Amino acid sequence: MNIRTMTAADLAVVTELDQLSFSQPWPPAAFGIELVNANSRCWVAENSQSSDVVAVLVIWRVLDEAHIATIAVHPDFRRHGYGKALLKVGMDAAYAEGARIYHLEVRAGNLSAQKMYADFGYEIVGRRPKYYQDNGEDALLMTLNLLENV
């Protein structure tokens, strides 16, 4: 796989990928806004055989914090390491910019995503009841605090 920063040329495929991945995808213009937002860091992962974009990650950086805004992997490429590799690259880049605390929300029922985050050291620190509007599912708040490792 090849991981690189997202460009405007990726917007159509990233938007489609988001729609394939989530019951509540971001609005079509959202990824374009993230590309120009000074606090956003956007990456994509390409399949090395086809060069097709198969995964996307957006992280919001503010001071010493990073918020995993979205991560999506095309359904045909899940469980092949794209999500983990993309998250590692994004977190390493955020760390290099000074991030030491990482946050995210994940669906309470998305056990595979929770496991991936736990593998990185994220811990469940809270719950947002009925966070997801499509079905009223709760979101779990997960945090990774690297301050004690500095």
C-alpha positions, -999 to +999 in steps of 0.1 A: +000+000+000+010+036-005+000+063+021+001+099+011-016+132+018-050+137+003-053+161-027-082+178-044-079+151-071-090+126-044-122+143-034-147+124-056-133+090-046-130+099-009-166+111-008-177+079-024-157+059+000-172+077+029-207+070+015-199+033+012-186+032+047-210+051+069-248+053+072-243+090+081-216+101+056-201+136+056-217+161+033-202+161-002-182+193+003-168+184+037-136+168+025-128+198+003-132+220+034-108+198+054-082+201+027-080+239+033-086+239+070-053+248+088-061+224+116-069+194+094-045+167+083-059+144+056-044+112+042-054+084+018-041+049+013-038+034-021-038-002-031-003-008-045-015-030-073-041-006-087-032+027-072-069+031-063-076+051-031-091+026-007-089+044+027-091+079+041-082+095+074-089+130+087-073+143+119-080+176+135-050+191+153-053+217+180-023+225+202-013+192+219-044+174+209-054+154+179-090+143+171-096+114+148-124+130+128-130+101+104-113+070+091-129+048+064-117+018+045-135+005+014-155-026+023-135-047-002-102-038+016-112-041+052-092-064+075-061-060+053-042-035+075-051-003+057-069+012+086-041+005+111-014+017+087-032+049+079-039+056+116-003+050+125+009+074+098-016+100+109-008+096+146+029+097+140+026+129+119+004+145+146+029+135+173+057+151+153+036+183+153+032+182+191+001+161+197+002+141+229-035+135+235-057+117+209-095+116+210-122+099+189-158+088+190-167+053+178-201+035+176-207+014+206-215-016+183-184-012+161-163-038+180-136-042+152-129-004+152-128-004+190-103-033+189-081-015+164-080+016+186-074-004+217-044-020+200-029+015+197-036+021+234-068+040+233-091+036+263-128+041+266-133+072+288-169+081+283-201+076+263-223+099+243-259+085+245-278+084+213-250+102+194-257+087+160-289+102+145-296+073+120-303+047+147-298+064+181-267+043+188-243+055+215-208+067+208-179+056+229-153+083+237-118+069+234-086+086+244-049+079+241-028+101+264+009+101+256+018+129+280+031+104+305+055+090+279+072+124+271 
